[in-house]
């Protein structure tokens, strides 16, 4: 509307000047009108000129202000990401709570450990699900002392410490969360390991001592002594194998870079079969080996032990005059080895436990062995980021499929 009026005034001024120039119909009123219109035009031009400068200045200041805001926001985001990285790297969940109950900070591990509720509410009451942890926080605010408790949340054993502190006269509570699950599992594993190991070694040592005392006391004759010494050799062989298996497990559990070499899978399997020839012939078991000799990068000792344990089990738990079928094939960028026997099979309820240390199916306990073979197999497969699957039907067959 203002622009339209200025245009009209400008046209009137031009028209008046034309009339003034070419006619004598000009009086004092007309001159006054012309003067006013001229002033208005001058003021308009001045406003237009300085208004543009002012707007440009405002636009520049606005852009600069927005730029500073973006820089500050980017810097805050960067600092927050750094804090998240550092706090997550420590392996601890971290939460900061203000006196009013709002969350000042929490990292990703805290969200994962406590399974926090994701919502827009900033208070810890709405995010923390466990009532006992909420009570621990309230107690820390009230008593102003550190409190430590342990909780089981989503099958995770968590240690939660709450620390009170005052910052700028405001009360806060800092929460540190440690996941103790692996540590406790390792403690249980060590306890079970030494318990089982002691039990497994105690029996043969007791028997050895008894045989030695009989021979030493000359209670037995020469033939009986020779027979007992043979049994003693068998027991010492068993204990040697047992210790070797334990050392193998210990080596596999310590993750460190080892020099890898070219290992041909079929060649290793043929070496295993050759070394188990006497055991095969004792039960008249045939082996059918098919597939190409694929190359993998590994420690030769690991791959030999892997197939030695699997094939030896396939022989031990097979039937007389049975068959073992071994097929080697390519599976994407890995090698797939399938070992099938015609043996006793594994009860469905036992399959999930056969890779545990010292676990042996009741019906097979009379078969000689350390109970560590399949545990070693599982560790070797895991070491090379592979997989192992078991399929079995009782009194028909068992199939172990390794992809490595």
Secondary structure, DSSP 8 states (H G I E B T S, - for coil): -HHHHHHHHHHHHHHHHHHHHH-S---HHHHHHHHHHHHHHHHHHHHHHHHHHHHHHHHHHHHHHHHHHHHHHHHHHHHHHHHHHHHHHTTEEEEEEETTSBEEEE-HHHHHHHT---SS--BHHHH---HHHHHHHHHHHHH-S-EEEEEEETTEEEEEEEEEEEETTEEEEEEEEEE-HHHHHHHHHHHHHHHHHHHHHHHHHHHHHHHHHHHHTT-S-HHHHHHHHHHHHHHHHHHHHHHHHHHHHHHHHS------EEEEHHHHHHHHHHHTHHHHHHTT-EEEEEE---EEEE-HHHHHHHHHHHHHHHHHTS-TT-EEEEEEEEETTEEEEEEEE-S----GGGGGGTTSTT---GGGTTS---S-HHHHHHHHHHHTT-EEEEEEETTTEEEEEEE-
